[in-house]
């Protein structure tokens, strides 16, 4: 029997806490596995007798499988019910984690990672949808703060936890660690979430799913392998781009021609202005967030000689800033205009990127810590109100599909962002290197200095090599700064679009279906 969720319902409050704990455990292990295996790759490579190029499939297979399976979440939930999909996803992900840890060959671990991606794809969107369902609108801000912390903890803790498990035990424990967490999540979901009949008995749109899957898979492969294939100088990249264009065109045409509710993707979602605007913003957030976190460690280790452990320590405050900001802003949602919170968050993020754009090769650790923490605060201020605003005017019946597409767009944004900044980094380094080389002439006053001419002695090969290495360092720093400027520009350009968001009416009654027992 359905009931209304109210703040005075004592048993509902207890169940909400247990449901929240259970689904956040599931969210954390899925988010964690996107990065936890990164640091263990060299150990896996030797153990599984794989080449450098082959071992990256351990990462790529998980990302591609999760991207393809994420859009299935809405249809599966409508067809089989949220609780059933959640339980199967957690169980499948946990079993796949065991198979990853037991793998004895590259083929086995890639197959197991594919299963991990498929079963784990629904965990993040379902956790978001569940939190929205079990909390009244006035508590959506706090609920999204909890969800956001779960999503953010994974990428932050992943490399550190993965390194510790690999060094203290072996790389297989990177996957075995999911077993106790997955078991607790499974029990909590089974015990505390009520089994509600499926909302709609929707026929599966095989053509729509196939074309969308091909488009997502082709995009992920293009982004993952484009840089090493020299982009469109490679036939593989052209093939992936053509497949992407064709399958996406077929999917769009098919979706438009199908009646509402019959297509794999319900285009009625695109009629909701808040939702569409939210997708645009979360794309930018994914792009800026993950691109920055991909750039900073390589800059510190490659240019400034930071050990991996110290690099992790000075970048960790960014995640701390994000979590603190989420806790604070979660209490402000519903009391302060969402657009004001979002504008503040984007402005703070832009300020941190401006600080990063002033980086040089001479930096103290505080020069790294503070801009990172400020950026974390800015992203935390954006993440929570953005989630609340995106789903504020979306009907509960469309939340499962809406949250799945939301997660997919965020992941695509992060993939594009990482590929974009890495490509620009390589190309801008070459351009800056060529420009700096033109300054190395006999007329350059710096070369007349005795100390400089001794260090960079043109009369021997070691002096020329040392000079070239220094020019490359300087050129790389210029390229990093160019990337930070680009992300700053993107952040500023998106702020005027906040006017498109329609804030929800305060104190408007909202019926929230009870999914707790």
BELFENUR-V193100 format. One record per helix or strand. SS is the DSSP state (~ for helix, > for strand). FROM is the first residue (numbers start at 1). LEN is the number of residues. If there is no record, write none. Layout:
((SS	FROM	LEN) (SS	FROM	LEN))
//
This chain:
((>	4	1) (~	10	23) (~	38	10) (~	52	4) (~	57	14) (~	72	9) (~	82	21) (~	106	29) (~	137	32) (~	173	20) (>	193	1) (~	206	20) (~	231	3) (~	235	23) (~	267	5) (~	273	31) (~	308	25) (>	333	1) (>	336	1) (~	338	19) (~	365	27) (~	396	42) (~	445	4) (~	450	6) (~	461	40) (>	513	1) (>	516	1))
//
